[in-house]
Amino acid sequence: MGSLTQACSSSSLAKSVFSLASSPFIFTSRRKFRASTSASSASNSACLDVKEVRSTDLVDLEYADLNLKYKISEEVGHVRIRQHVNPLSSSFSTPAPVPAWEEVYKDPSLPLMVDIGSGSGRFLLWLAKKNADSGNYLGLEIRQKLVKRANFWVNELGLSNAHFIFANAMVSFDHLISSYRGPLEFVSILCPDPHFKKRHHKRRVVQKPLVDSILKNLKPGGKIFVQSDVLDVAQDMRDQLDEEAKVLEHVDTVDTEEGWLRENPMGIRTEREIHAELEGARIYRRLYQKKILIGSLQ
């Protein structure tokens, strides 16, 4: 794995994507890795066929800067989780307690990014490390073991601008975010659980109450980024957010195709995104901005 990382690092590519300079949470470039087929071919930057590389290897490469692979405490241990959780279960119906923000963040007045369904947390940790002084990062995750490990990683990395909360965003988002002192500037919902069966669609995280809570707390000019490798799920999120046209506008860019962004504008891919793209799946992305109304400027 060491030689693979070295080869990929030496042949990494920078690819330009659109820039939204008003937000500290969006990067203007992202890294792509190419792995050499052998030590002798590394100098020639020859590339492995993508099928020869495991998705877990690509995840390690994408997040190599964090160096988290072996940073697991005896207390946390190996984390085995259920992939699918029913957010409508009574066990997830109680709002999460509000943390003491001044104990969670060094500066609780900084702009906040919230990642709903933060999973392992690596995506948010990478962003927090890159933006240590310009923003705070909060992950809401319904699987408690992942939250415990993610907060362990926060401490291991010495981050004072990242935190994870065990919470059902459907019932806790407004309760938590309305108590935060600084502005809510960015919300991401990335590859949420698809809940394929029609009778389970009500379990999908993007529902009208959550959309309302996000819009209530999002500052004018703030952004919402959603994506999924399942077209039905992506279209469902798109339809619900498009219905808020009085408040939200879709951000069109030169990188838009049929209303979907071709590239992830965040500078780093999520783990699910890496797995899906390795399997040849398309990622459907949509970026929205809350309108700045005349009254909000007064």
C-alpha positions in Angstrom: 0.0 0.0 0.0 2.9 2.3 0.7 4.3 2.0 -2.9 0.9 2.5 -4.3 0.4 5.7 -2.3 3.8 7.0 -3.4 3.1 6.2 -7.1 -0.3 7.8 -6.9 1.0 10.9 -5.1 3.6 11.4 -7.8 1.1 11.3 -10.6 -1.9 13.1 -9.0 -3.9 15.4 -11.2 -5.5 18.7 -10.4 -8.8 19.3 -12.2 -10.6 22.6 -12.1 -14.2 22.9 -11.1 -16.3 25.9 -10.5 -15.5 28.4 -7.8 -18.0 29.9 -5.3 -15.7 32.2 -3.5 -18.4 33.4 -1.1 -18.4 30.1 0.8 -15.4 28.8 2.7 -16.9 25.3 2.5 -16.4 24.8 -1.3 -13.0 24.1 -2.8 -12.0 25.1 -6.4 -10.1 21.9 -7.2 -10.0 18.2 -6.3 -7.4 15.5 -6.5 -7.6 12.4 -8.6 -5.2 9.6 -8.1 -3.6 7.3 -10.7 -1.7 4.2 -9.6 1.3 2.8 -11.4 1.3 -0.8 -12.6 4.7 -1.5 -11.2 7.7 0.1 -9.6 9.5 0.3 -12.9 6.6 2.1 -14.6 6.0 4.6 -11.8 8.4 7.0 -13.4 6.4 6.9 -16.6 3.1 7.6 -14.6 1.5 4.5 -16.2 -2.0 3.9 -14.7 -3.6 0.8 -13.3 -6.9 -0.2 -14.8 -9.5 1.0 -12.3 -10.8 -2.6 -11.9 -7.4 -3.7 -10.5 -7.7 -1.4 -7.5 -10.0 -2.1 -4.6 -12.4 0.7 -3.6 -10.9 0.5 0.0 -7.5 1.3 -1.5 -8.9 4.3 -3.3 -10.6 5.5 -0.1 -7.2 5.2 1.7 -5.6 7.3 -1.1 -8.3 9.9 -1.1 -8.0 10.4 2.7 -4.2 9.8 3.0 -3.7 13.2 4.5 -5.7 12.2 7.6 -3.7 9.1 8.3 -6.5 7.5 10.2 -6.3 3.9 9.3 -4.6 2.7 12.4 -5.8 5.4 14.8 -8.4 3.2 16.5 -8.5 3.0 20.3 -9.1 -0.1 22.3 -12.2 1.6 23.6 -13.7 2.2 20.1 -12.2 -1.0 18.6 -13.3 -2.4 15.2 -16.6 -0.7 14.2 -19.2 -3.0 12.7 -22.4 -1.3 11.8 -25.8 -1.9 10.3 -26.0 -0.4 6.8 -29.7 0.3 7.1 -31.5 2.0 10.0 -35.1 2.9 10.3 -35.2 6.6 11.4 -38.9 6.2 12.2 -38.2 3.7 15.0 -39.3 4.9 18.4 -35.6 4.5 19.5 -34.7 7.5 17.3 -37.7 9.7 18.2 -36.0 11.7 21.0 -34.2 14.9 20.0 -30.4 14.8 20.6 -29.3 16.9 23.6 -27.8 20.3 22.6 -24.0 20.3 23.3 -22.2 23.2 25.0 -21.0 24.7 21.8 -18.2 26.7 23.5 -16.8 23.3 24.7 -17.2 21.7 21.3 -15.7 24.4 19.1 -12.8 26.8 19.8 -14.9 29.6 18.2 -18.6 28.8 18.2 -19.4 32.0 16.3 -17.7 30.8 13.0 -19.9 29.8 10.0 -21.2 26.2 10.3 -21.4 23.4 7.8 -23.6 20.5 8.7 -23.3 17.1 7.0 -26.5 15.1 7.5 -25.7 11.4 7.5 -22.0 11.9 8.1 -21.1 8.2 8.0 -17.5 7.4 9.0 -16.9 11.2 9.2 -13.7 11.2 7.1 -15.3 13.6 4.5 -16.1 16.1 7.2 -12.7 15.6 9.0 -10.8 16.3 5.8 -12.7 19.6 5.2 -12.3 20.6 8.9 -8.5 20.1 8.7 -8.3 22.1 5.5 -10.4 25.0 7.0 -9.2 25.0 10.6 -9.7 28.7 11.1 -12.6 29.7 8.8 -15.5 27.4 9.7 -16.9 24.8 12.0 -18.1 21.3 10.9 -20.9 19.3 12.4 -21.8 15.7 11.5 -25.2 14.3 12.3 -25.2 10.5 12.2 -27.9 8.0 13.3 -25.4 5.1 13.9 -23.9 5.7 17.3 -20.7 3.6 16.8 -19.7 5.7 13.9 -20.2 8.9 15.9 -18.1 7.5 18.7 -15.2 6.7 16.4 -15.5 10.0 14.5 -15.2 12.0 17.7 -12.2 9.8 18.7 -10.6 10.8 15.4 -11.4 14.5 16.0 -9.3 14.2 19.2 -6.5 12.3 17.5 -6.2 14.9 14.8 -6.4 17.7 17.4 -9.2 19.5 15.6 -11.1 22.2 17.4 -13.6 22.9 14.6 -15.2 19.5 14.1 -17.8 17.5 16.1 -20.2 14.6 15.6 -23.5 14.1 17.2 -25.6 10.9 17.5 -28.9 12.2 16.1 -31.8 11.6 13.9 -31.7 14.7 11.7 -35.5 14.3 11.1 -36.2 15.2 14.7 -33.0 16.9 15.9 -31.9 19.3 13.1 -33.9 22.4 14.1 -33.5 21.7 17.9 -29.7 21.6 17.5 -28.9 24.2 14.9 -31.2 26.9 16.2 -29.1 26.9 19.4 -25.8 27.5 17.5 -24.5 31.0 17.8 -22.9 31.4 14.4 -24.5 31.3 10.9 -25.5 28.1 9.2 -23.7 28.5 5.9 -23.7 25.0 4.3 -25.7 21.8 4.5 -24.8 18.6 2.7 -26.8 15.4 2.3 -24.6 13.0 0.4 -25.7 9.5 -0.8 -28.3 9.0 1.9 -29.9 5.6 2.5 -32.1 5.0 -0.6 -34.7 2.8 1.2 -35.6 1.3 -2.2 -39.0 -0.2 -1.3 -41.8 2.2 -2.0 -43.4 1.6 1.4 -40.1 2.6 2.9 -39.8 5.9 1.0 -41.1 7.7 4.1 -37.9 6.7 5.8 -35.8 8.8 3.4 -34.1 11.6 5.2 -35.1 14.4 2.8 -38.7 15.1 3.8 -40.7 18.3 3.9 -40.2 18.9 7.7 -36.4 18.6 7.4 -36.3 20.8 4.3 -38.3 23.4 6.3 -35.9 23.2 9.2 -32.9 23.6 7.0 -34.4 26.7 5.2 -35.4 28.2 8.5 -31.9 28.1 9.9 -29.8 28.5 6.7 -28.5 32.1 6.3 -29.4 34.1 3.1 -26.7 33.1 0.6 -26.2 29.8 2.3 -26.0 26.6 0.3 -27.4 23.1 0.2 -25.5 20.3 -1.6 -27.1 17.0 -2.3 -26.0 13.9 -4.2 -26.8 10.2 -4.7 -25.7 7.4 -7.0 -29.3 6.3 -7.1 -31.2 8.4 -9.7 -34.6 7.9 -8.0 -33.2 9.2 -4.7 -31.4 12.1 -6.3 -34.6 13.0 -8.3 -36.7 12.8 -5.1 -34.3 15.2 -3.3 -34.2 17.5 -6.4 -38.0 17.6 -6.6 -38.5 18.5 -3.0 -35.8 21.3 -3.1 -37.1 22.6 -6.4 -40.5 23.1 -4.8 -38.9 25.8 -2.6 -38.2 28.0 -5.6 -39.4 31.1 -3.7 -36.5 30.6 -1.3 -34.0 28.5 -3.1 -32.3 28.8 -6.5 -30.3 26.1 -8.3 -26.7 27.0 -8.9 -26.0 26.6 -12.6 -22.4 26.2 -13.6 -20.4 25.3 -16.7 -20.1 21.8 -15.1 -23.8 21.2 -15.2 -25.4 18.5 -17.4 -29.2 18.1 -17.4 -29.3 20.0 -14.2 -26.8 17.7 -12.5 -23.3 18.6 -11.5 -20.7 16.3 -13.2 -18.1 17.0 -10.5 -18.1 17.1 -6.8 -17.3 20.8 -5.9 -16.1 20.0 -2.4 -12.5 19.1 -3.2 -12.9 15.5 -1.8 -15.2 12.6 -2.6 -17.2 10.7 0.0 -16.4 7.1 0.6 -19.7 6.0 -1.0 -19.0 8.2 -4.0 -15.6 6.5 -4.4 -17.2 3.0 -4.2 -19.9 3.9 -6.7 -17.7 5.5 -9.2 -15.3 2.5 -9.1 -18.3 0.3 -10.0 -19.1 2.6 -13.0 -22.1 4.3 -11.4 -23.0 7.9 -12.1 -23.3 10.4 -9.3 -26.2 12.8 -9.5 -25.4 16.1 -7.8 -27.4 19.3 -7.2 -26.3 22.6 -5.5 -28.8 25.2 -4.2 -28.4 28.6 -2.7 -30.8 30.4 -0.4 -32.0 33.6 -2.1 -30.9 36.9 -0.6 -34.1 38.9 -0.3 -34.1 42.7 -0.1 -35.6 42.6 3.4 -32.7 40.3 4.7 -30.2 43.0 3.8 -31.8 45.7 5.9 
